[in-house]
Amino acid sequence: MSRSRRITGWVLTGLLTALFAASAAGKLAGAAQVVEMFRKWGLENNLLLIGVGELVSALLFAIPRTHSLGVLLLSAYMGGAIVTHMQHGEAYVSQSVILVLIWVASFLRHPELLHSFRTTRPVAAAG
């Protein structure tokens, strides 16, 4: 793997991790704007759980040994965010872009994570 690819992957991972950590901090601190948004969505009672889940997922994403699990958890988290925004008629482009960036960072750091998409497997004969 090239040095520039690895550095780009780590920089993107660092930026995404910082973004999720800041977002989780707003939830855990009970920031007024966050509380109001979650109240509107009917999720105000789950703010702590969602904030902790977001923070744990971001940390798992940043740690090389647990990166794959972090990718899966952040993907699920962002899927939930996208659906929540869609359900309430709100824009969800930024959440979608962040989801794509999670996978781009993952591919740059660990291309083998997507290996199954690039490999063709023989089709079993019917019979």
C-alpha positions in Angstrom: 0.0 0.0 0.0 1.4 3.4 -0.9 2.4 5.8 1.8 0.2 8.6 0.5 -2.9 6.3 0.5 -2.2 5.3 4.0 -1.7 8.9 5.2 -4.9 10.0 3.4 -6.8 7.1 5.1 -5.5 8.1 8.5 -6.2 11.8 8.0 -9.8 11.0 6.9 -10.2 8.6 9.8 -9.0 11.2 12.2 -11.4 13.9 10.9 -14.3 11.5 11.0 -13.5 10.3 14.5 -13.3 13.9 15.7 -16.6 14.7 14.0 -18.3 11.8 15.7 -16.7 12.5 19.1 -17.9 16.1 18.9 -21.3 15.0 17.9 -21.4 12.4 20.8 -20.2 15.1 23.2 -23.2 17.3 22.3 -25.5 14.4 23.0 -23.8 13.4 26.3 -23.6 17.0 27.5 -27.3 17.5 26.7 -26.7 20.5 24.5 -30.0 22.5 24.1 -30.0 22.3 20.3 -29.4 18.6 20.3 -32.0 17.9 23.0 -34.6 20.0 21.0 -33.8 18.1 17.8 -34.1 14.7 19.5 -37.4 15.8 21.2 -38.8 16.7 17.8 -37.9 13.2 16.6 -39.3 11.5 19.7 -35.9 10.3 20.7 -35.1 12.5 23.7 -35.2 9.6 26.1 -32.5 7.8 24.1 -30.0 10.6 23.9 -27.5 9.1 26.3 -27.7 5.6 24.7 -27.2 7.1 21.2 -24.4 9.4 22.3 -22.5 6.5 24.0 -23.1 4.3 21.0 -21.8 7.0 18.7 -18.7 7.6 20.8 -17.9 3.9 21.2 -18.4 3.3 17.4 -16.1 6.2 16.5 -13.3 4.9 18.9 -13.6 1.4 17.4 -13.4 2.9 14.0 -10.1 4.7 14.9 -8.4 1.8 16.5 -6.7 -0.4 13.8 -7.5 -3.7 15.6 -11.2 -2.9 15.8 -11.6 -0.9 12.7 -13.9 -3.4 10.9 -16.3 -3.4 13.7 -16.2 0.4 13.9 -17.0 0.6 10.1 -20.0 -1.7 10.6 -21.3 0.2 13.6 -20.8 3.7 12.1 -22.5 2.5 8.9 -25.5 1.3 10.9 -25.5 4.5 12.9 -25.4 6.7 9.8 -28.1 4.5 8.2 -30.3 5.3 11.2 -29.5 9.0 10.9 -30.4 9.0 7.2 -33.7 7.2 7.9 -34.6 9.5 10.8 -34.0 12.6 8.6 -36.0 11.1 5.7 -38.8 10.2 8.0 -39.2 13.8 9.1 -38.8 15.3 5.7 -35.4 16.8 6.4 -32.3 16.9 4.2 -30.0 13.9 4.6 -27.3 14.6 2.0 -24.7 15.4 4.7 -25.3 12.1 6.5 -25.1 10.2 3.2 -21.8 11.9 2.4 -20.4 11.1 5.8 -21.4 7.4 5.3 -19.5 7.4 2.0 -16.5 9.0 3.6 -16.5 6.2 6.3 -16.2 3.6 3.5 -13.6 5.6 1.6 -11.4 6.0 4.7 -11.9 2.3 5.3 -10.9 1.4 1.8 -7.8 3.6 2.0 -6.7 2.1 5.3 -7.7 -1.5 4.7 -8.5 -2.3 1.1 -9.0 -6.0 2.0 -12.2 -5.0 3.8 -13.9 -4.7 0.4 -12.1 -7.7 -1.1 -15.2 -9.8 -1.5 -16.7 -7.2 -3.8 -13.7 -7.4 -6.2 -13.4 -11.1 -6.3 -15.4 -13.3 -8.6 -16.4 -16.7 -7.2 -17.2 -19.7 -9.3 -20.8 -20.4 -9.6 -21.8 -23.8 -8.3 -23.2 -26.1 -11.0 -26.9 -26.9 -10.6 -27.6 -30.5 -10.4 
